[in-house]
Amino acid sequence: MKKVLLCMFGAMALSGCAATGNGQSPFSSLTTGIGEVFKSESDSAKFSNHISAGQVNEALVLALDEADYDEEQGTIDDQLWAMQVATIYRMQGDYDRSNQFFDLIEDVMYAEDTENMVESTGETITSSLTNDTYLDYEQAVYDSIMVNTYKAMNFTAAGDKVNARVEWNRSDDRQRRAADFFAARINEKKEAQEKAAEEEKAKAAEENSSTSDGANEQAEESVDKSLSEAEKILAKEGIDMSGWTAYDGYINPFSTFMHGLFFMLTAQDTADVGKAVDSFTRVSGITNTAVANETLSLAQNILSGDTQLKDVKNTWVIFEEGEMAKLDEFRIDLPVFLVSSNVNYVGMALPKLVEQPDHFGGFLVNGVSSEVVADMDKIIKAEFKEEFPMTLTREITRTIVKTVAQKQVNDNNAYLGFAAGILQAATTEADTRTWSILPKTFQGLMLENGGQTSIQIDSAGFAQPLSVDIDPNKNNIVYVKAINPMIAPSVEVISL
């Protein structure tokens, strides 16, 4: 509504239609900081606020509405919000409903992957005039891995080992192809962005040709100069991505560990145990954690015949804790070196990652400490780092095109230029969409049952320790999702 009102105000200004000469815009002081006016609470922020306050049902209602789920047609319109929905249903133990949404999400992901050139070009043109939020959400690599991982977890918890096996294989296949897929995707985007940047620079130069001699060259140089200054701006924002690195092969070690655990505990033949050994070997090499090393040793003993699976009575306790780093917006006035100061608003908005607090500080189970098997902040940072140069180039290019157009209007009519400045501010917005309910870390540990019928779980973030019943005569997976102290942890016990 705020945007609408200000745009209406801008339209009213058009009615004045008074001409002014070239030079400094008479309204530039009025629009100083106007970008901040358009920063309003987004639906993503509302969702996060519900989660922070422990209002899970309210968060679910909001996510369902934003996903635009059509129950009759069995369709969704927004895969990102559908992922939030599916995760909450999973947390609530509604595995059928959760997988129903994950199935729909996979359909949308497939459509995004196979989107034709006409559709893609249409979205790109729209976003070049507005911002990246006008593009359909395009799944990150970790999104697609986690969709299959959660589906596999749902089937495993529901006792559907046949479909669980299918999904664990799909999850593993996505992991295996992650490095190649990610590299290809980045290269493709880089090439497309470079081409788009060249086209936009040419367009800006052409549009600017009537304003002053020599302006073409300045417009063409502005993107490169702005990019060269970007690091200084990022440093002022405290953003240093130099230490952000991916896990080997861009894999998610949690998904790989759970893949191994399923195939070891439900092994139909030695090939299944071999799969488990391969998965645990990879996770052990990456994390060097006791839970990965000890589980690998166990799987190797089963594969060699030194240990019989039927004689193993262990419990693995898996923790999914906190919330993953979220994207937030920051606005900056420059670096855009324009051909003239005769504009009312020059600004751009970029995303930055903000880590969320650690509410729990680890977990104790019967006195044994958990270890981090996968750090989701590390995973999202690595992908963000790969994507950011393209995001920055796209935003700078878009800002220059909009500003050149604004200057042309302002040169001829100050009131129209003022309205154009407001419009530019209103359409300047960073894309901060993320699957925010994913955890901060996945942690785990392994215990021998030792005839016990329950385990005690404690954490600094719990109001009181949890007592969880287990089957002493089976292997158990105790899966705990703990988001924050305001939401009671959800606990699943899978006995295999």
Buried (B, 14 or more C-beta within 10 A) or exposed (E): EEBEEBBEEBEEBBEEEEEBEEEEBBBBEBBEEBBEBBEEEBEBBBBBBBBBEBBBEBBBEBBBEBBEBEEEEEBBEBBBBBBBBBBBBBBBBBBEBBBBBBEBBBEBBEEBEEBEEEEBEEBBEEBBEBBBBBBBBBBBBBBBBBBBBBBBBBBBBBEBBEBBBBBBBBBBEBBEBBBEBBEEBBEEBBEBBEEBBEEBBEBBBEBBEEBEEEBBEBBBBBBBBBBEBBBEBBEEEEBEBEEBEBBEBBBBBBBBBBBBBBBBBBBEEEEBBBBBBBBBBBBBEBBEBBBBBBBBEBBBBBBEEEBEBEEBBBBBBBBBBBBBBBBBBBBBEEBBBBBBEBBBBBBBBBBBBEBBEEBBEBBBBBEBEBBBBBBBBBBBBBBBBBBBBBBBBBBBBBBBBBBBBBBBBBBEBBBBBBBBBBBBBBBBBBBBBBBBBBBBBBBBBBBEBEEBEEBEBBBEBBEEEBEBBBBBEBBBBBBBBBBBBEBEBBBBBBBB
